[in-house]
């Protein structure tokens, strides 16, 4: 359980947490809404999770929608990864209408930030909260449907006489 005190006063400076910060062109002019994605390490062009989150946010948060998109990439390859992610969420939320944590491994950090900042809106990808806060929303996907389709395709490949069918799995996390 994350017990870091609320507020950025007990955090290091924001620059100590950021590996990279990217802002859309709309951020340099006037805008009505600001959305910040907080990524948990990796590269924004990783071809997988981070890139898909960025591309989806960029498609929704456009100049036409008067939306500024900021992406904050946190170095989370440390013993204090949860603390770093939590502090960056609080920094990001100070000037964002919606702060989105990308990565289910930081569920506690996002929940704690939403608890500490009830006047700001938060979301997290791949977490379904059962007892939610009014300013917190989990974003989940029908992974079982994609898995079923992948199985159908693998079965079709196997029927063609191919001797190899592979699978790429996620992180080894016990249920």
C-alpha positions as CSV (number, residue, x, y, z in Angstrom):
1,X,0.0,0.0,0.0
2,X,1.3,3.4,-1.0
3,X,1.4,5.8,2.0
4,X,3.3,8.7,0.6
5,X,2.0,12.0,2.0
6,X,-0.4,14.1,-0.2
7,X,1.0,17.1,-1.9
8,X,4.1,17.8,-3.9
9,X,5.8,19.4,-0.9
10,X,7.2,16.0,0.1
11,X,8.3,15.1,-3.4
12,X,11.5,16.0,-5.2
13,X,11.3,18.6,-8.0
14,X,9.4,17.4,-11.0
15,X,12.5,17.3,-13.2
16,X,13.9,14.6,-10.9
17,X,11.1,12.3,-12.0
18,X,10.8,13.0,-15.7
19,X,12.7,11.2,-18.4
20,X,10.8,13.0,-21.1
21,X,8.0,15.5,-21.5
22,X,6.2,16.0,-24.8
23,X,3.5,18.6,-25.5
24,X,1.2,19.0,-28.5
25,X,1.3,22.2,-30.5
26,X,-2.0,23.2,-29.0
27,X,-0.3,23.6,-25.6
28,X,1.6,26.7,-27.0
29,X,-1.7,28.6,-27.7
30,X,-5.0,28.9,-25.9
31,X,-6.9,25.7,-25.2
32,X,-10.0,24.7,-23.2
33,X,-8.9,21.3,-21.9
34,X,-5.6,19.7,-20.9
35,X,-5.0,16.0,-20.7
36,X,-1.8,14.5,-19.4
37,X,-0.6,10.9,-19.9
38,X,1.9,9.7,-17.3
39,X,3.8,6.7,-18.8
40,X,5.7,4.3,-16.6
41,X,9.1,4.2,-18.3
42,X,9.7,2.6,-21.7
43,X,9.7,4.6,-24.9
44,X,6.7,6.4,-26.3
45,X,7.4,4.8,-29.7
46,X,7.7,1.3,-28.3
47,X,5.3,-0.3,-30.8
48,X,3.1,-1.5,-27.9
49,X,1.3,-0.2,-24.8
50,X,2.8,3.3,-24.5
51,X,2.6,4.0,-28.2
52,X,-1.0,2.9,-28.4
53,X,-1.9,5.0,-25.4
54,X,-0.2,8.0,-26.9
55,X,-1.8,7.5,-30.4
56,X,-5.3,7.2,-28.8
57,X,-4.8,10.3,-26.7
58,X,-3.5,12.3,-29.7
59,X,-6.5,11.2,-31.8
60,X,-8.9,12.4,-29.1
61,X,-7.1,15.5,-27.8
62,X,-6.8,17.6,-30.9
63,X,-6.5,21.3,-31.7
64,X,-10.1,21.1,-33.1
65,X,-11.2,19.9,-29.7
66,X,-9.2,22.8,-28.2
67,X,-7.2,20.2,-26.2
68,X,-3.6,20.4,-25.1
69,X,-2.0,16.9,-24.7
70,X,1.1,16.5,-22.5
71,X,2.9,13.2,-22.1
72,X,5.2,12.7,-19.1
73,X,7.5,9.7,-19.1
74,X,8.7,8.7,-15.7
75,X,11.9,6.8,-14.9
76,X,10.4,4.0,-12.9
77,X,13.3,1.6,-12.9
78,X,14.1,2.2,-9.3
79,X,13.2,1.0,-5.8
80,X,10.9,4.0,-5.3
81,X,9.0,3.6,-8.6
82,X,5.6,4.0,-6.9
83,X,6.6,7.1,-5.1
84,X,8.1,8.6,-8.3
85,X,4.9,7.8,-10.3
86,X,2.6,9.2,-7.5
87,X,4.6,12.4,-7.3
88,X,4.5,12.9,-11.1
89,X,0.8,12.3,-11.1
90,X,0.3,15.0,-8.6
91,X,2.6,17.4,-10.5
92,X,0.7,16.6,-13.7
93,X,-2.7,17.1,-12.2
94,X,-2.0,20.6,-10.9
95,X,-2.6,22.0,-14.4
96,X,-4.5,19.2,-16.2
97,X,-8.2,18.6,-16.5
98,X,-7.6,14.9,-16.8
99,X,-4.5,12.9,-15.7
100,X,-4.2,9.4,-17.1
101,X,-1.8,6.8,-15.6
102,X,-0.7,4.4,-18.2
103,X,0.1,1.0,-16.7
104,X,-1.8,-1.2,-14.3
105,X,1.3,-1.7,-12.2
106,X,0.7,1.8,-10.8
107,X,-2.8,1.3,-9.6
108,X,-2.0,2.3,-6.0
109,X,-0.3,5.5,-7.1
110,X,-3.2,6.6,-9.3
111,X,-5.8,5.8,-6.6
112,X,-3.7,7.7,-4.0
113,X,-3.3,10.7,-6.2
114,X,-7.1,10.8,-6.9
115,X,-7.7,10.5,-3.1
116,X,-5.3,13.4,-2.4
117,X,-6.6,15.6,-5.2
118,X,-10.4,15.2,-5.2
119,X,-10.9,18.3,-7.3
120,X,-9.0,16.8,-10.2
121,X,-10.0,14.0,-12.5
122,X,-7.9,10.8,-12.9
123,X,-8.0,7.6,-14.9
124,X,-5.8,4.6,-15.3
125,X,-5.4,2.1,-18.2
126,X,-6.1,-1.6,-17.5
127,X,-7.7,-1.3,-14.1
128,X,-11.3,-1.8,-13.1
129,X,-12.0,-0.2,-9.8
130,X,-14.7,-1.9,-7.7
131,X,-15.0,0.9,-5.1
132,X,-14.3,4.0,-7.2
133,X,-13.9,7.6,-6.2
134,X,-16.0,10.1,-8.1
135,X,-12.9,11.6,-9.7
136,X,-11.4,8.3,-10.8
137,X,-12.2,6.0,-13.7
138,X,-10.6,2.8,-14.7
139,X,-10.2,2.1,-18.5
140,X,-10.5,-1.6,-19.4
141,X,-10.8,-3.5,-22.7
142,X,-12.3,-6.7,-23.8
143,X,-9.1,-8.6,-23.8
144,X,-10.9,-11.9,-23.9
145,X,-12.4,-11.0,-27.3
146,X,-9.0,-10.3,-28.8
147,X,-7.6,-13.4,-27.2
148,X,-10.4,-15.5,-28.8
149,X,-9.7,-14.0,-32.2
150,X,-6.0,-14.7,-31.9
151,X,-6.9,-18.3,-30.9
152,X,-9.1,-18.7,-34.0
153,X,-6.3,-17.4,-36.2
154,X,-3.7,-19.7,-34.6
155,X,-6.0,-22.7,-35.1
156,X,-6.4,-21.8,-38.8
157,X,-2.6,-21.6,-39.1
158,X,-2.2,-25.0,-37.5
159,X,-4.8,-26.5,-39.9
160,X,-2.6,-25.4,-42.8
161,X,0.0,-27.9,-41.7
162,X,2.3,-25.3,-40.1
163,X,4.4,-26.9,-37.4
164,X,4.7,-23.7,-35.4
165,X,2.1,-21.6,-33.6
166,X,3.3,-19.0,-31.1
167,X,2.0,-16.8,-28.4
168,X,3.3,-13.6,-26.8
169,X,2.1,-13.1,-23.2
170,X,2.2,-10.3,-20.7
171,X,4.0,-9.9,-17.5
172,X,4.1,-13.0,-15.2
173,X,1.8,-11.6,-12.4
174,X,0.0,-14.1,-10.2
175,X,-3.8,-13.7,-10.1
